[in-house]
Amino acid sequence: MVPVSLGQQPTLVPWRLSAAMKRMVSLVNTVQSQNLPERFINVSACYSKRIGPSCFSGEVIAIDAVYVGAKKLSSSCQLVTSLNQVCCERDTDNDCITTYLNEHNNLTYTYHDECIGQEVCSSQPVQWMTVAPDWCTNHTQYLPNTNYMVIDYYCINKTNVGVLPSVSLVASAGSALYLQGQQYPGYMTQATYSSCSLKSSCGGGVSIQAIHIEFDMNDGICQQEITISDTSGHTRVITCDDNNNYNISEVFTTSSHNITINVCSRHGNGKFWIGFVRK
């Protein structure tokens, strides 16, 4: 397969994208649903410890999900401390596991906020949740509170990530390209308009993945939007309705070799990170 690029008007060729203004680590053997063709890592730690993902030099973090889990009462794993590292690792066949949510909603995404777009981030205390009946069958067989946390994340090569307003990227076969708003992971604070083009020199479609969409609604009007168009006349507009709380998901797919991406930020604060993946 030939490479691709993102260019000014951006380009993905053999991928090309270009744009212009107008250690607590444990690798767990579980099968995850991966949206991005990147190095996928798990880091875990027990309650009372700290947890923080990290990547190699020249890579940045994109968190896929944060989970908490409870071991069975019969496992002899203690809630607060354990000298057995197995107690701090995910076992999807035997543990009671759920996506982490904090009762104070603004704290649910602490780990994402701290780490996304960074090469290394500060470790944070492992949090816990009370095991609920709807998490798993026979929930009373498990510790009453979760005893460990797991963060699944990607490490993405910085050379494949472009930040507006000036972007010019070329990706090789099998890799993806990425586009971020100005100052990401900071907010776009000034009114701006950017236009990008994505071009592929070989067959196959492109899947556009929303890694992080956090647009600002002001007086009932979304202050940012991304308009994606292909040569077949298909258009997808990403607005505040697509704010995703870091839930990586596909927002557009096309079989076209040429895509135009227009980014408009009027006022207020907004940020985004999207990826272009060869199908």
C-alpha positions as CSV (number, residue, x, y, z in Angstrom):
1,M,0.0,0.0,0.0
2,V,1.4,3.4,-0.9
3,P,1.8,6.2,1.8
4,V,-0.6,9.2,2.5
5,S,-0.4,13.0,3.4
6,L,-2.2,16.0,5.2
7,G,-1.4,19.5,3.5
8,Q,-1.6,23.4,3.1
9,Q,-4.6,23.5,2.0
10,P,-3.3,20.3,3.9
11,T,-2.7,16.8,2.4
12,L,-2.8,12.5,3.6
13,V,-0.2,11.1,0.1
14,P,1.0,8.4,0.1
15,W,-0.9,10.0,3.1
16,R,-0.6,13.8,3.0
17,L,-2.3,16.3,5.2
18,S,-1.7,20.0,5.0
19,A,-3.4,23.1,6.4
20,A,-3.4,26.9,6.0
21,M,-5.0,29.8,7.8
22,K,-7.8,31.5,6.0
23,R,6.4,2.6,37.4
24,M,3.3,0.6,38.0
25,V,3.1,-0.6,34.5
26,S,1.7,-4.0,33.7
27,L,0.9,-5.1,30.2
28,V,-2.4,-7.1,30.4
29,N,-3.3,-9.9,28.0
30,T,-6.8,-8.7,27.1
31,V,-8.3,-8.1,23.7
32,Q,-9.4,-4.5,23.3
33,S,-11.3,-2.8,20.5
34,Q,-8.6,-0.6,18.9
35,N,-9.8,2.4,16.8
36,L,-6.3,3.6,15.9
37,P,-3.3,1.8,14.3
38,E,-1.0,2.8,17.1
39,R,1.0,1.2,20.0
40,F,-1.7,0.2,22.5
41,I,-0.7,0.0,26.2
42,N,-2.3,-0.8,29.6
43,V,-1.1,0.6,32.9
44,S,-2.7,-0.5,36.2
45,A,-2.3,0.1,39.9
46,C,-4.0,-0.8,43.2
47,Y,-6.0,1.6,45.3
48,S,-3.8,3.7,47.6
49,K,-1.2,3.8,44.8
50,R,-0.7,6.3,42.0
51,I,-1.2,5.7,38.3
52,G,0.1,7.5,35.2
53,P,0.6,6.5,31.5
54,S,3.8,7.4,29.7
55,C,5.1,7.0,26.1
56,F,8.5,6.9,24.5
57,S,10.3,10.1,23.6
58,G,8.7,11.5,20.4
59,E,5.3,10.1,21.1
60,V,2.1,11.5,22.7
61,I,-0.6,10.0,24.8
62,A,-4.2,9.4,23.7
63,I,-6.3,7.8,26.4
64,D,-8.8,5.2,25.2
65,A,-10.5,4.4,28.5
66,V,-10.2,4.3,32.3
67,Y,-11.6,1.3,34.2
68,V,-11.9,0.3,37.8
69,G,-12.1,-3.4,38.9
70,A,-12.9,-5.5,42.0
71,K,-11.4,-8.9,42.7
72,K,-13.4,-11.7,44.1
73,L,-13.6,-12.0,47.9
74,S,-12.1,-15.5,47.5
75,S,-9.0,-14.0,45.9
76,S,-7.6,-12.7,49.2
77,C,-6.7,-9.3,47.6
78,Q,-7.1,-6.6,50.1
79,L,-9.0,-3.3,49.3
80,V,-6.3,-0.9,50.4
81,T,-3.0,-2.6,50.1
82,S,-1.7,-5.8,48.6
83,L,1.8,-7.1,48.1
84,N,0.6,-9.3,45.3
85,Q,0.9,-7.4,41.9
86,V,-1.8,-9.8,40.5
87,C,-4.3,-8.0,42.7
88,C,-3.6,-4.8,40.8
89,E,-4.0,-6.2,37.3
90,R,-7.1,-6.7,35.2
91,D,-8.6,-10.2,34.7
92,T,-11.5,-9.8,32.4
93,D,-12.7,-13.4,33.0
94,N,-12.8,-13.2,36.8
95,D,-13.1,-9.6,37.9
96,C,-16.0,-7.2,38.2
97,I,-14.9,-4.2,35.9
98,T,-16.6,-1.0,34.8
99,T,-15.7,2.3,33.3
100,Y,-14.6,4.8,35.9
101,L,-17.1,7.5,36.8
102,N,-16.7,10.0,39.7
103,E,-19.7,11.2,41.6
104,H,-18.4,14.7,41.0
105,N,-18.7,14.6,37.2
106,N,-15.9,17.1,36.5
107,L,-13.4,14.7,38.2
108,T,-14.3,11.7,36.0
109,Y,-11.9,12.9,33.3
110,T,-9.0,13.9,35.5
111,Y,-6.7,11.3,34.0
112,H,-7.6,12.3,30.5
113,D,-7.2,16.0,31.2
114,E,-3.8,15.5,32.8
115,C,-2.4,13.2,30.2
116,I,-3.9,13.6,26.7
117,G,-1.5,15.0,24.2
118,Q,1.5,14.7,26.6
119,E,4.6,12.5,26.3
120,V,4.6,11.8,30.0
121,C,2.1,13.0,32.6
122,S,2.1,13.3,36.4
123,S,0.7,10.3,38.2
124,Q,-2.6,10.6,39.9
125,P,-4.0,8.7,42.9
126,V,-6.0,5.6,42.1
127,Q,-9.7,6.2,42.8
128,W,-12.4,3.6,43.7
129,M,-16.1,3.0,43.2
130,T,-18.6,1.0,45.1
131,V,-19.5,-2.2,43.2
132,A,-23.1,-1.9,41.9
133,P,-25.4,-4.9,41.3
134,D,-25.7,-4.2,37.6
135,W,-21.9,-4.4,36.9
136,C,-21.6,-8.1,37.0
137,T,-23.4,-11.3,37.9
138,N,-23.4,-12.2,41.6
139,H,-21.8,-8.9,42.5
140,T,-21.7,-9.9,46.2
141,Q,-18.9,-12.3,45.4
142,Y,-16.6,-9.4,44.9
143,L,-15.0,-6.8,47.1
144,P,-17.6,-4.2,48.1
145,N,-15.4,-1.4,46.5
146,T,-13.1,-1.6,43.5
147,N,-9.4,-2.2,44.5
148,Y,-7.6,-1.3,41.3
149,M,-7.6,1.0,38.2
150,V,-6.6,0.4,34.6
151,I,-5.8,3.0,31.9
152,D,-5.8,1.9,28.3
153,Y,-4.0,4.3,26.0
154,Y,-2.3,4.8,22.7
155,C,1.2,6.2,22.0
156,I,1.2,8.2,18.8
157,N,4.3,9.4,16.9
158,K,4.5,13.2,17.1
159,T,5.7,13.3,13.4
160,N,2.2,12.2,12.4
161,V,0.4,14.9,14.4
162,G,-0.2,18.3,13.0
163,V,-1.3,21.4,14.9
164,L,-3.2,24.2,13.2
165,P,-2.8,26.7,11.7
166,S,0.2,25.4,9.7
167,V,0.3,21.7,8.9
168,S,2.1,19.6,6.3
169,L,2.3,15.9,6.9
170,V,3.0,12.7,4.9
171,A,2.3,9.3,6.3
172,S,3.7,6.0,5.2
173,A,1.6,2.9,4.4
174,G,-0.1,1.5,7.5
175,S,0.2,4.6,9.5
176,A,-2.4,7.3,10.3
177,L,-2.3,11.2,10.4
178,Y,-3.7,13.4,13.1
179,L,-4.9,17.0,13.3
180,Q,-5.2,19.2,16.4
181,G,-6.6,22.6,17.0
182,Q,-4.4,25.6,17.9
183,Q,-2.5,25.2,21.2
184,Y,-3.8,21.7,21.8
185,P,-4.2,20.3,24.5
186,G,-5.0,24.0,25.3
187,Y,-8.0,25.8,24.1
188,M,-8.5,27.7,20.8
189,T,-9.2,31.1,22.3
190,Q,-9.2,33.3,19.2
191,A,-11.5,33.5,16.3
192,T,-9.9,31.6,13.4
193,Y,-10.6,29.7,10.2
194,S,-8.4,27.0,8.7
195,S,-8.8,24.8,5.6
196,C,-7.0,21.5,5.1
197,S,-6.9,18.9,2.4
198,L,-6.3,15.2,2.7
199,K,-5.1,13.3,-0.3
200,S,-4.3,9.6,-0.8
201,S,-2.3,8.3,-3.7
202,C,-3.7,4.8,-3.5
203,G,-7.1,3.0,-3.2
204,G,-9.0,2.3,0.0
205,G,-11.2,4.5,2.1
206,V,-10.4,6.8,5.1
207,S,-12.0,6.6,8.5
208,I,-12.0,9.8,10.5
209,Q,-11.8,9.2,14.3
210,A,-12.7,11.7,16.9
211,I,-10.1,11.4,19.7
212,H,-11.2,14.5,21.6
213,I,-14.0,16.9,20.7
214,E,-14.6,19.7,23.3
215,F,-16.5,22.6,21.7
216,D,-18.0,25.5,23.4
217,M,-21.7,26.4,23.4
218,N,-22.5,30.1,24.0
219,D,-26.0,31.5,24.0
220,G,-27.3,28.4,22.3
221,I,-24.7,28.6,19.5
222,C,-21.8,26.2,19.0
223,Q,-18.7,28.4,18.7
224,Q,-16.6,25.8,16.8
225,E,-17.3,23.4,14.0
226,I,-15.4,21.1,11.6
227,T,-16.8,20.5,8.2
228,I,-15.5,17.4,6.4
229,S,-16.3,17.0,2.7
230,D,-15.3,14.4,0.1
231,T,-15.4,14.5,-3.7
232,S,-18.5,12.4,-3.8
233,G,-20.5,15.2,-2.2
234,H,-20.7,13.7,1.2
235,T,-20.4,16.2,4.1
236,R,-20.1,15.7,7.9
237,V,-20.3,18.7,10.2
238,I,-18.8,18.2,13.7
239,T,-20.4,20.5,16.3
240,C,-21.0,20.7,20.0
241,D,-23.4,17.8,19.6
242,D,-20.3,15.6,19.0
243,N,-18.5,16.5,22.2
244,N,-17.2,13.1,23.2
245,N,-15.7,13.1,26.7
246,Y,-12.6,11.5,25.2
247,N,-14.6,8.5,23.8
248,I,-12.6,7.7,20.7
249,S,-15.1,6.9,17.9
250,E,-15.5,7.1,14.1
251,V,-17.3,10.3,13.0
252,F,-17.0,10.0,9.2
253,T,-15.9,7.4,6.6
254,T,-15.4,7.8,2.9
255,S,-14.0,5.9,0.0
256,S,-12.8,9.1,-1.6
257,H,-9.1,9.8,-2.1
258,N,-9.5,13.5,-1.5
259,I,-11.0,15.2,1.6
260,T,-11.4,18.8,2.6
261,I,-11.5,19.8,6.3
262,N,-12.6,23.3,7.3
263,V,-12.2,24.3,10.9
264,C,-14.1,27.4,12.2
265,S,-13.7,28.8,15.7
266,R,-15.8,32.0,16.4
267,H,-15.4,32.9,20.0
268,G,-15.1,31.1,23.3
269,N,-13.0,28.1,24.2
270,G,-12.8,24.9,22.1
271,K,-10.3,22.1,21.4
272,F,-10.2,19.1,19.2
273,W,-8.0,16.1,18.1
274,I,-9.1,14.0,15.2
275,G,-7.3,11.1,13.3
276,F,-7.3,10.0,9.7
277,V,-7.0,6.2,9.4
278,R,-6.7,4.2,6.2
279,K,-9.4,1.6,5.9
